[in-house]
Amino acid sequence: MPETIKEKSVLITGAGRGIGKRLAMGFAQAGARVGLLGRSGAELDLAKLEIEQAGGNALRLRADVRDLEQLAAAVDRMRVVFGGLDVLIAAAGVPGPIGPLLSTKPKVWNEAIDVNLIGVVNACRAALPPMVEKRCGKVILIAGGGASASRPNFTAYAASKAALVRFAECLADEVRDANVQVNAMIPGGSYTYMTDEILNAGEEKAGRKEIEEAQQIRITGGESPERQTQLALFLASERSNHVSGKLIHVNDDWKRFEKDNMRADLYTLRRVHKN
């Protein structure tokens, strides 16, 4: 258990379900004080109950990431109750419409961008000031499929996640001198409500490859919560103070960078140039 995360205040958006809830459970188990932020009061209540029954410490924060004022109020409450804010994990996300672009509804497509990208920007706007003020902080943005490769039939999701990665790189450079590290993390395929949405959409909308992968994830469960939490804990700890502006997959060989310096061009959203 990393000692550096004990008693740290960690705000997790999208903490009511999916990857956000997985990480909330893992961080609470590691001794962090966790702020659970989400839109569903019932899901937040359940997550808080599960964490407290396991001996953890959690604060319920009902808010919509699309509303900057709600996020600012949530951060203020975190600071009052927990005495500060050390880590932001932006995990709130929606799959958006599934199917070819021309068959999707513009409003639903745009809403996915609002949650997956603008919601992350809002979370950073609210959480960064106290970190910059004390010259210490960690920001972890949860990326996903489409962040680094084409994902047809999921254009809103893929575009938002790719944009999120570039946003992380730019923001990391902006706050580097304030000793705040910003990274994007790909947690790998996991069995969540998004898996069910893909399967429910069917092969005609999602495509054969997506259906086959979703079926496999439903059978196996996908990446384990332990592996995902392990990477997130590393990025949230002082052990990763030299790592910022990176896109790291849960299956990358990231452990070797704990002691070694990281090349500037590694794990970035870059074009590959031929020599």
Residue pairs with C-beta under 8 A, 6 or more apart in sequence:
1 30
1 31
2 30
2 233
2 234
2 237
2 239
4 237
4 238
4 239
5 27
5 30
5 31
5 32
5 233
5 236
5 237
6 30
6 31
6 32
7 31
7 32
7 33
8 32
8 33
8 86
8 87
8 236
9 32
9 33
9 35
9 78
9 79
9 82
9 83
9 84
9 85
9 86
9 87
10 27
10 32
10 33
10 34
10 35
10 86
10 87
10 88
10 89
10 236
11 34
11 35
11 37
11 61
11 74
11 75
11 78
11 85
11 87
11 88
11 89
11 123
11 127
12 20
12 23
12 24
12 27
12 34
12 35
12 36
12 37
12 89
12 91
13 20
13 37
13 38
13 65
13 88
13 89
13 90
13 91
13 92
13 119
13 123
14 20
14 37
14 38
14 65
14 90
14 91
14 92
14 93
14 142
15 21
15 23
15 24
15 34
15 35
15 36
15 37
15 38
15 44
15 47
15 91
16 36
16 38
16 39
16 40
16 43
16 44
16 46
16 47
17 38
17 40
17 43
17 47
17 192
17 193
18 91
18 93
18 190
18 192
18 193
18 194
19 91
19 142
19 187
19 190
19 192
19 228
20 38
20 89
20 91
20 92
20 142
21 43
21 47
22 190
22 225
22 228
22 229
23 89
23 91
23 228
23 229
23 232
24 34
24 36
24 47
24 51
24 58
25 47
25 50
25 51
25 54
25 56
25 225
25 229
26 225
26 226
26 228
26 229
26 232
26 233
27 34
27 89
27 229
27 232
27 233
27 236
28 34
28 51
28 54
28 56
28 57
28 58
29 54
29 56
30 229
30 233
32 57
32 87
32 236
33 57
33 58
33 59
33 82
34 51
34 56
34 57
34 58
34 59
35 58
35 59
35 61
35 74
35 77
35 78
35 82
35 85
36 44
36 47
36 48
36 51
36 58
36 59
36 60
36 61
37 44
37 61
37 62
37 63
37 65
37 71
37 74
37 92
38 44
38 61
38 62
38 63
38 92
39 62
39 63
39 64
41 60
41 62
44 60
44 61
44 62
45 60
47 58
48 58
48 59
48 60
51 57
51 58
52 58
59 77
59 78
59 81
59 82
61 74
61 77
61 78
63 70
63 71
63 73
63 74
64 70
65 71
65 90
65 92
65 115
65 118
65 119
65 120
65 122
65 123
66 114
66 115
66 118
66 119
66 122
67 122
68 122
68 125
68 126
71 122
71 123
71 125
71 126
71 127
72 125
72 126
74 126
75 85
75 126
75 127
75 130
78 84
78 85
79 85
79 130
84 130
84 134
85 127
85 130
85 131
85 137
86 131
86 136
86 137
86 138
86 236
87 137
87 138
87 139
87 140
87 236
88 123
88 124
88 127
88 128
88 131
88 137
88 138
88 139
88 140
89 140
89 142
89 232
89 236
90 119
90 120
90 123
90 124
90 139
90 140
90 141
90 142
91 142
92 115
92 116
92 119
92 120
92 123
93 115
93 116
93 119
93 142
93 144
93 157
93 160
94 111
94 112
94 115
94 116
94 157
95 112
95 154
95 157
95 194
95 197
95 198
96 108
96 109
96 111
96 112
96 113
96 116
96 154
96 155
96 156
96 157
96 160
97 104
97 105
97 108
97 109
97 112
97 156
98 153
98 154
98 197
98 198
98 201
98 205
98 206
99 153
99 201
99 205
99 206
100 152
100 153
101 109
101 155
103 205
104 155
104 156
108 156
109 155
109 156
110 156
112 156
112 157
112 160
113 156
113 159
113 160
115 160
116 156
116 157
116 160
116 161
116 164
117 160
117 163
117 164
117 167
120 141
120 164
120 167
121 167
124 139
124 171
124 182
127 137
127 139
128 137
128 139
128 175
128 180
130 137
131 137
131 138
131 139
131 175
131 178
131 180
132 175
132 178
132 180
135 178
135 179
135 180
136 179
136 180
137 175
137 178
137 179
137 180
137 181
138 180
138 181
138 235
138 236
138 237
138 240
139 168
139 171
139 180
139 181
139 182
139 183
140 183
140 184
140 185
140 232
140 235
140 236
141 164
141 165
141 167
141 168
141 182
141 183
141 184
141 185
142 184
142 185
142 186
142 187
143 161
143 164
143 165
143 184
143 185
143 186
143 247
144 157
144 161
144 186
144 187
145 151
145 154
145 157
145 158
145 161
145 189
146 154
146 157
146 158
146 159
146 161
146 162
147 158
147 161
147 162
147 164
147 165
147 184
147 186
147 247
147 269
148 162
148 165
148 186
148 247
148 269
150 158
151 157
151 158
152 207
153 205
153 206
153 207
153 210
154 206
154 210
162 269
164 184
165 184
165 247
165 269
166 269
168 182
168 183
168 184
168 245
168 246
168 247
169 245
169 268
169 269
171 182
172 181
172 182
172 183
172 244
172 245
172 246
173 245
175 182
176 244
179 241
181 235
181 240
181 241
181 243
181 244
182 244
182 245
183 235
183 240
183 243
183 244
183 245
183 246
183 247
183 248
184 246
184 247
184 248
185 231
185 232
185 235
185 247
185 248
185 249
185 250
186 247
186 248
186 249
186 250
187 223
187 228
187 231
187 250
188 222
188 223
188 227
188 228
188 249
188 250
188 251
189 213
189 216
189 217
189 222
189 223
190 217
190 221
190 222
190 223
190 225
190 228
191 217
191 218
191 221
191 222
195 214
195 217
195 218
195 222
198 206
198 210
198 211
198 214
199 211
199 214
199 215
199 218
202 211
203 211
206 214
223 250
223 251
227 250
228 250
231 248
231 250
231 254
234 240
234 254
234 255
234 258
235 243
235 248
239 258
240 257
240 258
242 257
242 261
242 262
243 257
243 262
245 268
246 262
246 266
246 267
246 268
247 267
247 268
247 269
248 254
248 267
252 267
